[in-house]
Structure formats: structure tokens, C-alpha cells
Amino acid sequence: MLKLGNLIEKDVFLLDFETSDFNHSWQENYKFHLFQNEFKSYEIGIPFNHKNLLLDVVVQFIESVKDFKGSYFIYFDVKRDTKLLKIVESNQIELHNKKVFLLPEKNLKYSEFSSEFWKMTIMGYEINILKCDRMSQCQRDPKIINKYLLKGARIGITGSNKHSFGFLHKRRIAQLFKENLIDYWITETINQNDSSYFQEVKLKSDILK
């Protein structure tokens, strides 16, 4: 039986305030997830707003897990009043190789930040839209993802039913994959005691194999 690590080049997991706030149990769960699915490498996203709290913890985790090639990146939460160009100007140290990782809030619309988005692309930045499938606009109209792609963005989605596309969830995710609208997969759930974990793994396995 093929494991996710045979189907996905690199596992991507985003830490947030919730996952980082329960006695570091995410480390145990994530390590098990990596072993269970036989990943070769992984990347952990650290929220910029909690960088000082989490960076050392993530570095220690990467150094302690010798079986996999690990790395991290800093991502920025994007709200309606977020100025993307200000992020670029103020945080050059975090933007390695001119890569920008953005996690838009659920109700943010493409039109509310697309103009700055386009300027950043022209400036040579590679923009990554994280968890695009959690955005309400993308759930209602998955084709909106094309607009991000046309402006040079890379798209990461979870496939998790926690960010459901409705009754046609699996079919819609499969269609996005078939149309090459997904650049990489993000792991949403790492707790194996959560039923969503196995549903997420199964959906990805069914679509990718």
C-alpha cells in the first residue's frame, strides 16, 4: 500500500497559535505523522506574529528528527487591512529567495488585495497562497483559484473536510488537481485521534495514486 510520502514530495504543516499552545504535543503528533506516512522531507510554516515564541522550538524539532530532511518558513496572516507591500518592505530577513507565504483570513476576497498582489509579482516575489481551500470565496467558486495562478501565485491547499467544498468536496478537489491548480498539499490535521486526520489522508491518497 502506497504511503503519502510516496505520493507527495514534501509534507507542509503550518503552526498557528492553537497548535503551538498545548504543551508542545504537536511535536509528538507531527513526528508520528511523518513516520506513519514515510515522508522524505517536510517544511513547517511559522506565523510571523509568533515567530519569537516558536522559532527556537521548531529549530530544535528539526534538529531532533534525523530521519527526515526538515526546514521552515515564515508566513504572514493576511486580513482586509493588511498592506502586502509593507510586509515586503519591512521584513526582508524573513523573505528568503524572495518567497512570500501568505495565509489569507477565511472571508478575504481576491479583489481586496489583488492590486498589491500583482505589484509584488512584478517586483519578482514568488507569492504562495496557503490553505486556499479555507477561503469562503474559493469554496463557493473554485475557479477563483485561476485568478491567483494567472498572477503568478503558487497554491497550497489542505484537502481537509474542515474546509469543505460541500457535498462535492472530493470531486471538486480532484478536479482542481486534474486541472493543475494545486502546487502543493498542506497537512491540516496531525492528531491521529481526530477523525478528520484519516479522512484527509484518504482523500489525498485516493486522488494522487
C-alpha positions as CSV (number, residue, x, y, z in Angstrom):
1,M,0.0,0.0,0.0
2,L,1.4,3.4,-1.0
3,K,2.0,5.9,1.7
4,L,1.5,9.6,1.3
5,G,5.3,10.0,1.4
6,N,5.4,8.1,-1.9
7,L,2.8,10.4,-3.5
8,I,3.8,13.8,-2.1
9,E,7.3,15.2,-2.5
10,K,7.3,17.2,0.7
11,D,4.9,17.5,3.7
12,V,4.0,21.0,4.6
13,F,2.5,21.9,8.0
14,L,1.5,25.3,9.4
15,L,1.9,26.0,13.0
16,D,-0.6,28.5,14.5
17,F,-1.4,29.8,17.9
18,E,-3.7,26.9,18.7
19,T,-1.4,24.1,17.6
20,S,1.5,25.7,19.4
21,D,-0.3,26.2,22.7
22,F,-1.0,22.8,24.1
23,N,2.3,21.8,25.8
24,H,4.0,21.2,22.5
25,S,2.0,18.0,21.8
26,W,2.1,19.0,18.1
27,Q,5.7,17.8,18.1
28,E,4.8,14.2,19.1
29,N,1.8,14.1,16.7
30,Y,3.8,15.5,13.8
31,K,6.7,13.2,14.3
32,F,4.3,10.2,14.2
33,H,2.6,11.7,11.1
34,L,6.0,11.8,9.3
35,F,6.9,8.3,10.3
36,Q,3.4,6.8,9.6
37,N,3.3,8.3,6.1
38,E,7.0,7.7,5.3
39,F,7.7,11.3,4.1
40,K,11.2,12.0,2.8
41,S,11.1,15.7,3.8
42,Y,8.9,18.3,5.4
43,E,8.5,22.0,5.9
44,I,7.0,23.8,8.9
45,G,5.3,27.2,8.5
46,I,5.8,29.6,11.4
47,P,3.4,32.5,11.8
48,F,5.2,35.8,11.8
49,N,3.3,37.2,14.7
50,H,4.5,34.3,16.9
51,K,8.0,33.9,15.4
52,N,9.9,34.8,18.6
53,L,7.9,32.2,20.6
54,L,8.1,29.4,18.1
55,L,11.3,29.7,16.1
56,D,13.6,28.0,18.6
57,V,11.1,25.3,19.2
58,V,10.8,24.5,15.5
59,V,14.6,24.5,15.0
60,Q,15.0,22.1,17.9
61,F,12.4,19.8,16.5
62,I,14.1,19.8,13.1
63,E,17.4,19.0,14.7
64,S,16.0,16.2,16.8
65,V,14.2,14.4,13.9
66,K,17.2,12.9,12.0
67,D,15.1,10.6,9.8
68,F,13.7,13.4,7.6
69,K,15.0,16.5,5.9
70,G,13.3,19.4,7.6
71,S,13.1,23.1,7.1
72,Y,10.9,26.0,8.0
73,F,9.5,29.2,6.5
74,I,7.8,32.3,8.0
75,Y,4.3,33.1,6.8
76,F,2.1,36.2,7.2
77,D,-1.6,36.3,8.2
78,V,-3.5,38.5,5.7
79,K,-6.5,40.5,6.8
80,R,-8.5,43.2,5.0
81,D,-6.3,45.9,6.4
82,T,-3.0,44.1,5.7
83,K,-0.7,46.0,3.4
84,L,1.2,43.4,1.4
85,L,3.8,45.9,0.1
86,K,4.5,46.9,3.7
87,I,5.2,43.3,4.5
88,V,7.8,43.1,1.7
89,E,9.4,46.4,2.7
90,S,9.6,45.7,6.4
91,N,10.5,42.0,6.6
92,Q,13.3,41.3,4.1
93,I,15.1,38.9,6.5
94,E,12.0,36.6,6.5
95,L,11.6,36.6,2.7
96,H,14.3,34.1,1.7
97,N,14.9,33.9,-2.0
98,K,12.0,36.5,-2.5
99,K,9.4,33.9,-1.5
100,V,6.4,35.3,0.3
101,F,4.0,33.0,2.2
102,L,0.5,34.4,2.9
103,L,-2.4,32.9,4.9
104,P,-5.5,34.9,4.0
105,E,-8.3,35.1,6.5
106,K,-11.4,33.0,5.6
107,N,-13.6,35.8,4.3
108,L,-11.0,37.8,2.4
109,K,-11.8,38.3,-1.2
110,Y,-9.4,38.2,-4.2
111,S,-10.4,41.8,-5.2
112,E,-9.5,43.1,-1.7
113,F,-5.8,42.5,-2.1
114,S,-5.2,41.6,-5.8
115,S,-3.7,45.0,-6.8
116,E,-0.8,44.9,-4.3
117,F,-0.5,41.2,-5.0
118,W,0.2,42.0,-8.7
119,K,2.8,44.7,-7.8
120,M,4.7,42.2,-5.7
121,T,4.7,39.7,-8.6
122,I,6.1,42.4,-10.9
123,M,8.8,43.1,-8.2
124,G,9.9,39.5,-8.6
125,Y,8.4,37.9,-5.5
126,E,7.0,34.4,-5.6
127,I,3.8,34.5,-3.7
128,N,2.4,31.5,-2.0
129,I,-1.3,31.4,-1.0
130,L,-1.7,29.0,1.9
131,K,-4.8,27.0,2.6
132,C,-6.7,28.5,-0.4
133,D,-9.4,26.0,0.3
134,R,-10.3,27.6,3.6
135,M,-11.3,30.8,1.9
136,S,-15.0,31.2,1.5
137,Q,-14.8,32.7,-2.0
138,C,-12.7,29.7,-3.2
139,Q,-15.2,27.3,-1.7
140,R,-18.1,29.0,-3.4
141,D,-16.3,29.3,-6.7
142,P,-13.1,27.1,-7.0
143,K,-12.3,28.7,-10.4
144,I,-11.3,31.8,-8.5
145,I,-8.0,30.0,-7.8
146,N,-7.2,30.6,-11.5
147,K,-7.0,34.3,-10.8
148,Y,-4.3,33.8,-8.3
149,L,-2.4,31.5,-10.6
150,L,-2.6,33.9,-13.5
151,K,-0.9,36.5,-11.3
152,G,2.0,34.1,-10.7
153,A,0.9,32.7,-7.3
154,R,1.6,29.2,-6.1
155,I,-1.4,27.5,-4.4
156,G,-1.3,25.3,-1.4
157,I,-4.4,23.5,-0.2
158,T,-5.2,21.0,2.5
159,G,-8.0,18.9,1.0
160,S,-9.4,18.6,4.5
161,N,-13.1,18.4,5.1
162,K,-12.6,21.1,7.8
163,H,-12.5,23.4,4.8
164,S,-15.3,21.8,2.9
165,F,-16.4,22.5,-0.7
166,G,-19.8,20.9,0.2
167,F,-21.3,17.7,-0.9
168,L,-19.0,17.6,-3.9
169,H,-15.9,18.1,-1.8
170,K,-13.8,15.2,-3.0
171,R,-14.9,15.7,-6.7
172,R,-14.0,19.4,-6.6
173,I,-10.6,18.8,-5.0
174,A,-9.9,16.1,-7.6
175,Q,-10.9,18.5,-10.4
176,L,-8.6,21.2,-9.1
177,F,-5.8,18.6,-9.1
178,K,-6.6,17.4,-12.6
179,E,-6.5,21.0,-13.9
180,N,-3.1,21.5,-12.3
181,L,-4.5,24.3,-10.0
182,I,-2.7,22.8,-6.9
183,D,1.0,23.4,-6.5
184,Y,1.4,21.6,-3.1
185,W,-0.6,20.0,-0.3
186,I,-0.7,21.2,3.3
187,T,-1.3,18.9,6.2
188,E,-4.2,20.4,8.2
189,T,-4.7,17.7,10.9
190,I,-1.8,15.9,12.6
191,N,-3.7,14.4,15.6
192,Q,-4.5,10.8,14.8
193,N,-7.3,10.8,17.4
194,D,-9.2,13.2,15.2
195,S,-11.4,11.5,12.6
196,S,-10.6,14.3,10.1
197,Y,-7.0,13.1,10.1
198,F,-7.8,9.8,8.4
199,Q,-10.3,11.4,6.1
200,E,-7.7,13.9,4.9
201,V,-5.0,11.2,4.4
202,K,-7.5,9.0,2.5
203,L,-8.7,11.8,0.2
204,K,-5.1,12.7,-0.8
205,S,-4.2,9.1,-1.3
206,D,-7.2,8.4,-3.5
207,I,-6.6,11.5,-5.7
208,L,-2.8,11.1,-6.0
209,K,-2.3,7.4,-6.5
